[in-house]
């Protein structure tokens, strides 16, 4: 038999190549998977924070616009009622079933199923200072791949003080 050159590979070379690929491929795929997962988690977190901020901005804007003594909070029903001077009301309520906050029975923000408002907290904090009260407003939002995000604010409501 006359063999002209070594054009093939040996079994040892083949085994070494497979072993090296067995080490490199899982490492590279792990790095790619972690990068992919982290991108989508951060994207969902950013969207959830943005929705919570938009809702909070709308509520605080209405509180500033119609700031008066007739505004009140029903903590049990998770309801914030902002009364205008002409006896019209803006009512913010939370629905556990639809996981959304409503303004006069209209959803504040239409969004997909991937973002849910998990809780809406409104409470009045009595201040020792007699000329104002504090409203504590909390919005809890969860996206598909994120932990629950909590956005809270305090709003100082001026109350008309009757002079003697």
C-alpha positions in Angstrom: 0.0 0.0 0.0 1.3 3.3 -1.0 0.0 6.3 1.0 0.9 9.8 -0.3 0.8 12.2 2.7 -1.2 12.5 5.9 -4.5 13.9 4.7 -6.7 12.6 7.5 -6.9 13.3 11.2 -6.2 10.9 14.0 -8.6 9.8 16.7 -6.6 11.7 19.3 -6.9 15.0 17.4 -10.7 14.4 17.0 -11.2 13.8 20.7 -9.1 16.9 21.6 -11.2 19.1 19.3 -14.5 17.7 20.7 -13.2 18.3 24.3 -12.2 21.9 23.5 -15.5 22.6 21.9 -17.3 21.1 24.9 -15.6 23.6 27.1 -15.9 26.7 24.8 -19.5 26.4 23.5 -21.3 26.2 26.9 -19.3 29.2 28.2 -20.1 31.3 25.2 -23.8 30.3 25.2 -24.0 31.1 28.9 -22.6 34.6 28.3 -25.1 35.1 25.5 -28.0 33.8 27.5 -27.2 36.1 30.5 -26.9 39.1 28.2 -30.2 38.3 26.5 -32.0 37.8 29.8 -30.6 40.9 31.3 -31.6 43.0 28.3 -35.2 41.9 28.5 -35.4 42.3 32.3 -34.1 45.8 32.1 -36.4 46.6 29.2 -39.5 45.4 31.2 -38.3 47.3 34.3 -38.0 50.5 32.3 -41.5 50.1 30.8 -43.0 49.3 34.2 -41.4 52.4 35.8 -42.5 54.5 32.9 -46.1 53.4 33.2 -46.1 54.0 37.0 -44.6 57.5 36.5 -47.2 58.4 33.9 -50.0 57.4 36.2 -48.5 59.2 39.2 -48.0 62.4 37.1 -51.6 62.3 36.1 -52.9 61.9 39.6 -50.6 64.7 41.0 -51.5 67.0 38.2 -55.2 66.6 38.9 -54.5 67.1 42.6 -52.7 70.4 41.9 -55.3 71.6 39.5 -58.3 71.0 41.7 -56.7 71.4 45.1 -59.4 72.1 47.7 -60.7 71.0 51.0 -63.3 68.6 49.4 -60.7 66.2 48.1 -60.8 63.0 50.2 -59.5 59.4 50.3 -61.4 56.2 50.9 -58.6 53.8 52.0 -60.8 50.7 52.1 -62.0 51.0 48.5 -58.7 52.4 47.4 -60.4 55.4 46.0 -59.2 59.0 45.7 -61.9 61.6 45.0 -60.9 65.0 43.8 -63.8 67.4 43.9 -63.9 70.4 41.6 -65.5 73.7 42.7 -68.6 73.0 40.5 -69.2 69.7 42.4 -67.8 67.6 39.6 -65.6 64.8 40.7 -62.5 63.0 39.5 -62.5 59.6 41.0 -59.4 57.4 40.9 -60.1 53.7 41.7 -58.2 50.5 41.5 -59.5 47.2 40.1 -57.9 44.0 41.3 -59.6 42.0 38.5 -58.3 44.1 35.6 -55.1 45.2 37.5 -55.6 48.8 36.4 -56.3 52.2 37.8 -59.4 54.0 36.6 -60.1 57.7 36.4 -63.9 58.2 36.3 -64.3 54.6 35.2 -62.0 55.0 32.3 -58.6 53.2 32.4 -55.8 55.7 32.9 -53.4 53.8 30.6 -54.1 51.1 28.1 -51.2 48.6 28.1 -50.6 45.0 27.2 -51.0 42.1 29.5 -47.2 42.1 30.1 -47.6 45.0 32.6 -49.9 44.9 35.6 -50.6 47.3 38.4 -50.5 45.0 41.4 -51.6 47.5 44.0 -52.7 51.1 44.5 -52.3 52.6 47.9 -53.8 55.9 48.9 -53.9 57.2 52.5 -54.2 60.5 54.3 -51.6 61.4 56.8 -52.7 63.9 59.4 -50.1 66.5 60.1 -49.6 68.3 63.3 -49.4 71.4 61.3 -53.0 72.6 61.1 -52.9 74.2 57.7 -52.1 71.2 55.5 -52.6 67.4 55.2 -50.5 64.9 53.4 -51.7 62.3 50.9 -49.5 59.3 50.5 -50.0 57.7 47.0 -48.3 54.4 46.1 -48.4 52.6 42.8 -47.1 49.0 42.5 -46.3 47.7 39.0 -45.0 44.4 37.8 -43.9 43.4 34.4 -43.5 39.9 33.0 -39.8 39.4 33.9 -39.3 41.9 36.8 -39.9 42.2 40.5 -42.6 44.4 41.7 -41.7 48.1 41.3 -43.0 50.5 43.9 -43.5 54.2 43.2 -44.6 56.4 46.1 -45.1 60.1 46.6 -46.4 62.4 49.2 -48.7 65.3 48.2 -49.2 68.2 50.6 -52.7 69.5 50.3 -53.4 73.0 51.6 -56.5 73.4 53.7 -58.4 76.6 54.0 -57.9 77.9 57.6 -60.8 79.8 59.0 -59.6 82.9 60.9 -61.1 83.8 64.2 
